[in-house]
């Protein structure tokens, strides 16, 4: 069984050196010992220390511009779809938060049913700050409200070879890999696993980056979100109109200017949502970006060790 591990990276070379050693220690004694690692270098400004990669089956895909880790994942998977015939492809972060000791568990789950499903690691325990956990909860509930879907896993996953071509032809993975898989209707499942801690240094993800990441996941469902917003605003408008009518009937005084302000705000929100719906629907007839077809435009060079 041949395995390729895809990991996006931006300047986290010190974490990578520890990651590849941990992967070796975990996989070498198992049936998954025939593995390789594809590092997608997201246009790092720091240089790799090549001596620390010797003896490891590592290949570095250097990108010509910084695109962010979601797009780096899409490019890495598309590159492998075009150049590799391995059996399974693992997506994991390079900083240690996706624990190498969980690799055999995910690979066993992926191979148990003949490679018919993508297997994700579902986080059962998080080690971030209390404030981060609060914002993460808000994001999860907002995602459910706006899309009608549940997302409780990240990038850490295993893709069987027979599904890789389909994954790389899902245009939505360009913005958000897990969200794109959910929307694609490909078969997937999740396994509860504890999140690890960074090997060294600080995460490049600040609160602004995390908000953008969350919005990217919601943007995958922008057509669904726009329709849901239209329905919600329409319902709110109807309730407000009924409320105003009741007040007029049973109240001796209600300022007309207040009615006009409320009505104006609701109509503006309704028209904005309506415009959003038609804008999104018009985009659906346009050509979609396909990672499998266009990834080469962002590859600067390939370096093998």
N, C-alpha and C positions, 0 to 999 in steps of 0.2 A: 504494500500500500504506500503510495507516494503522496506526501503532504507539502503544500506550500503555505507559508505564513506571511500574510501581507500586513505591514505596519507603517502607517504614515508618521512622518517625523519632521519637526522643525526645530533645529538646534539642540535637541535632546540627545546628543551623542553619548553622553555619560550614562544616561539611562539605557540606551541601546546596548552598550557594552555589557552591562549587567543582565539585560534581558536575554541576549543570545546565549550567554553562559547558563542561565537558568533553564532555558529551553533545552539546551543540550543535556543538562543533568536530568531533566524530567523525561525527555523522549528517548534518549539513548538506550535505556534498559527495556523499552516497550516495543510492541510491534509497529509503532509509528516512528521508528528510528530513521526511516528513509524520508527525510524532510529537507526543505530549503526555506530560506527567508528572503522575502522581497521587501526591501526598505524603500518607501516612496519619499524621497527627500524633497520636501515642499519648499525648494529654493532657500535652503538654510544659508545664513550668513557666516556660520562657523564651519571650519573644516573638519572633516572626519580624520581620526587617527587610524590609518589603514592597518598598522601593525596589530591593533587590538581586534581586528576582524579576521586575521589569519587563522586558518584551521577551522573556520566556521563556514557553512554553505550559504553565504550571504551574497545577494545581488542588490545593487543600489540603482534605483531609477531616479535620476535627477530631473526635476521639473524646471522649466525655463522662467517660471514666475510663481509667486506665492499665491495659492488658491484656497487654502484652508483645508483642514483634515478630511472633510466630507468629500470634496472633489478629488483630493489625493487618493482616497480609498477607491473612488470610482475609476480613476485612471489606472491604479494598480491592478484592480480586478480586470479591467478591459485589456491591459497589457498581457496578463496571464491567459485570458481567454484566447488571445491571438497567438501566444507563444508556448503554452504549456498544455500537456495532456495528463497532468497529475490527477489523482482521484478525489482529493478534498482540498479546499482552500479556506484557510482560517484568516479572519479579520480580527486584529487585536491592536490595542494602543501600545506604544513603545515605552511608556513611563513606569510600568509595573503595576498599574491599577487593574489591568487584566492579568490575572495570575497565571503563570505558565503551568502550575500544577493542576489547573483546571482543564488543560488541553485534552488529556486522555478521556475525561468525562464527556466533554462536548463531542469528541471524535467518536466515542462509543455510541452516543445517542444518534449521531448523524449516520453511522454505518449500520445501526440496528435494523432500520426499516428499508434497507436497500438504497439509501441515498435519495429518498423521495422528498425530503423536507430540509429546509434551512434551519439550523439549530442556533438559537441565541442564548446568551447568558443573562438571566434575569436577576437583578441585584436584590438579594434578601437582606443585606445589611450595608449601610453606607457609613463612611467615616469622615464626611465633610462637617463643616461647622453647622451650628443650629440654624443660623440665618440662611445658609445655603439650602438646608433641608426644607425650611419653610417655603422658600421660593420654588424649590423643586416640586413640592406638593401643589402649589398654586399652578405651576406649569402643567402638571398632570391633569388637574381638574379642568383647567382651561382647554386643554387638548381634547378631553372627553366632550366638553360642552360644545366646542366649535366644530368638531369633526365627527362625533359619535363613535370614535374609536378609542381603544385603550393602548397606550404605549408604556411599557414598563421594562424596556431593555435598551441597551446601547449598541455600540458597534461590535462588541466581542461576539463572534459567531463562526459557524462552519458552513460552507457552501459546497454541496456535492458537485462534481464535475458536470453531471447531466443538467444541472440548473444554472451553471455559471453563464452560459450564453444568454439565457433568458434574463438573468439579473442585469447583465451589462447592456441589455437593450431596454431597460427601464429608465426612461429619461429622468424620473424623479430622484434617483439615487445621486444625481449630480448635486442636488441641494441638501438631501438628507437621506443617508443610506437606510437606517431602520424604517423611517417613514415611507420611503419608496417601496420597500419590500412589503410592508403592510398594505399599501395601496395597490400593489401589482397583482394581488390575489394569488401569488405563489404560495405553496404550502410551507408553513413554518411552525415551529414550536419553541418554547423557552424552557430553560432549566435553571432552577434557583441556585445561585452561587454568590458567595460573599465577595465584595469588592476589595481589592488590595490597596496598598499604599505606594506612593511614588518612591522610586529608588533613591532619587536625589533631586535637589533643586526645587523650584517652584513651578506650578502649572502655568502655562501660557494663557489659560482660559481665565479671564477676569469676569466680573459680573456683566459687563457689556457684551463680551463674547458669548456668555451663556444665554443672555436674552436673545441675541441674534441667532444662536443655535436653536433655541426653542421656537422662535418665529419661523425659522427655516423648515422645521418639522411641520408646523401648522400650515405653512405656505404650500406644502405638497398637496394639501386638500383645499386649496383656495376656492375652487368652484363650490365645494360643499359648504365651506365656511361662509361664503358670500350669500348663498341661498338661506342658510340658517340665520344669518344676521338679518336678512330681509324679512323672514318669517317672524323673528323676535321683535323687530322694530314695528312691523305691521300689527302684531298682537298688542304691543305696548301702546301704539297709537289708538287702537280700538278701545282699549281699557281707559285711556285718558279721555277720549271723546265721550264715552259713556259716563265717566266720572264728572265731566264738565256739565253734561246734560242733567245729571242728578242734582248737582249743586245749584244749577239754575232753577230747578223745580222746587227744591226744598230750602233754599237759602234766600234771604231777603236782599242780600248784597254780595255781589261778586264782581270785582273790577274787570271791565272789558279788556283793558290792556294786558292783564294777566292771561286771559284766554288767548289773545293774539300771540303773545310770546310763546306760550306752551304749544299752540298749534303750529307756529312757525318753526320751532325747534324740531318737533316731531316730523313735519313735512320735509324739512331739510335732511334729517336723518334717513327718512324713507327714500327720498330721491337719490341720496348718496349710495345707499345700499343697492337700489335698483340699477344705477349706473355701473356699480361694481359687478353686479351679476352679468350684465350684458357685455361688459369689457372682458370678463373672464371667459364667457362663452364664445366670444369672438376669437380669443387666443387659441381656443381648442381646435380650431380648423387650421391653424398655422403649423408650420414644421417644428417638430420637437428636437432638441439637442439629444443625440444618442451617444453616450460615453463609448460604446463599442466601435462606433464609426469615426469619432473625432478625437479620441484620446491622444493620437500621435502629434497633434498640433501643440501639445504642452510638454512633450518629452524632449529634453535637451540632450541627454546621453544616458547610457547604461553602463554600469561599472560592475564587473564580476570579480569575486575573490576566491 
